């Protein structure tokens, strides 16, 4: 088994076209290492004797950028999957390397990968605003995992396919999430009633991914998507549990305590 794992790790990339930050693990690991070092050590040390920065303007611009970025990705992805790629949703496979629209598939996947890196700015803002409580294990793990797993998928599995379809449910969540962040940044005192439903949308996302991954695994003539379906399905279960725990602790338990006090 160990030999099999080592052979997999030493395998050449599935697609010979390697875009920036996808040529090897080294630059990506340096990026993620620097991110963790800043948010856990350097950033808090710099801010230790400073007042939190007022970044409301920068955050509004960032949120608007994310909304537009994700809307464009979603629009192009839907057009691509239903149009030029003509995906068979029973068994979603990567387009052949010589396909006329292969570059579409490459650049759409790459745009998603770059967006995961852009997401790291959110944590940087938390540090500069001294909002350390928001830098939870779930928050940091989710950001790091999404970037590193995206890299592994694009290296070993190639651009597109089943993983491409799964990721764009996440794009929908980001459109909703950053719309909320933008509204909240406009008025810090606003009590937006739909805040908790962002987590509900995320849980629905993981449920859809679990169901479609299981559906893919049930297709006997779809061996090419087996790895992606197993990986996506397993990870979605893990994240479903983590986000469920967050929802319970953030919204259900506080309400129960408040009701007991009223009684």
Rosetta blueprint (number, residue, H / E / L):
1 X L
2 X H
3 X H
4 X H
5 X H
6 X H
7 X H
8 X H
9 X H
10 X L
11 X L
12 X L
13 X L
14 X L
15 X L
16 X L
17 X L
18 X L
19 X L
20 X L
21 X L
22 X L
23 X L
24 X L
25 X H
26 X H
27 X H
28 X H
29 X H
30 X H
31 X H
32 X H
33 X H
34 X H
35 X H
36 X H
37 X H
38 X H
39 X H
40 X H
41 X H
42 X H
43 X H
44 X H
45 X H
46 X H
47 X H
48 X L
49 X L
50 X L
51 X L
52 X L
53 X L
54 X L
55 X L
56 X H
57 X H
58 X H
59 X H
60 X H
61 X H
62 X H
63 X H
64 X H
65 X H
66 X H
67 X H
68 X H
69 X H
70 X H
71 X H
72 X H
73 X H
74 X H
75 X H
76 X H
77 X H
78 X H
79 X H
80 X H
81 X H
82 X H
83 X L
84 X L
85 X L
86 X L
87 X L
88 X L
89 X L
90 X L
91 X L
92 X L
93 X L
94 X L
95 X L
96 X L
97 X L
98 X L
99 X L
100 X L
101 X L
102 X H
103 X H
104 X H
105 X H
106 X H
107 X H
108 X H
109 X H
110 X H
111 X H
112 X H
113 X H
114 X H
115 X H
116 X H
117 X H
118 X H
119 X L
120 X H
121 X H
122 X H
123 X H
124 X H
125 X H
126 X H
127 X H
128 X H
129 X L
130 X L
131 X L
132 X H
133 X H
134 X H
135 X L
136 X L
137 X H
138 X H
139 X H
140 X H
141 X H
142 X H
143 X H
144 X H
145 X H
146 X H
147 X H
148 X H
149 X H
150 X H
151 X H
152 X H
153 X H
154 X H
155 X H
156 X H
157 X L
158 X L
159 X L
160 X L
161 X H
162 X H
163 X H
164 X H
165 X H
166 X H
167 X H
168 X H
169 X H
170 X H
171 X H
172 X H
173 X H
174 X H
175 X H
176 X H
177 X H
178 X H
179 X H
180 X H
181 X H
182 X H
183 X H
184 X H
185 X H
186 X H
187 X L
188 X L
189 X L
190 X L
191 X L
192 X L
193 X L
194 X L
195 X H
196 X H
197 X H
198 X H
199 X H
200 X H
201 X H
202 X H
203 X H
204 X H
205 X H
206 X H
207 X H
208 X H
209 X H
210 X H
211 X H
212 X H
213 X H
214 X H
215 X H
216 X H
217 X H
218 X L
219 X L
220 X L
221 X L
222 X L
223 X H
224 X H
225 X H
226 X H
227 X H
228 X H
229 X H
230 X H
231 X H
232 X H
233 X H
234 X H
235 X H
236 X H
237 X H
238 X H
239 X H
240 X H
241 X H
242 X H
243 X H
244 X H
245 X H
246 X H
247 X H
248 X H
249 X H
250 X H
251 X H
252 X H
253 X H
254 X H
255 X H
256 X H
257 X H
258 X H
259 X H
260 X H
261 X H
262 X H
263 X L
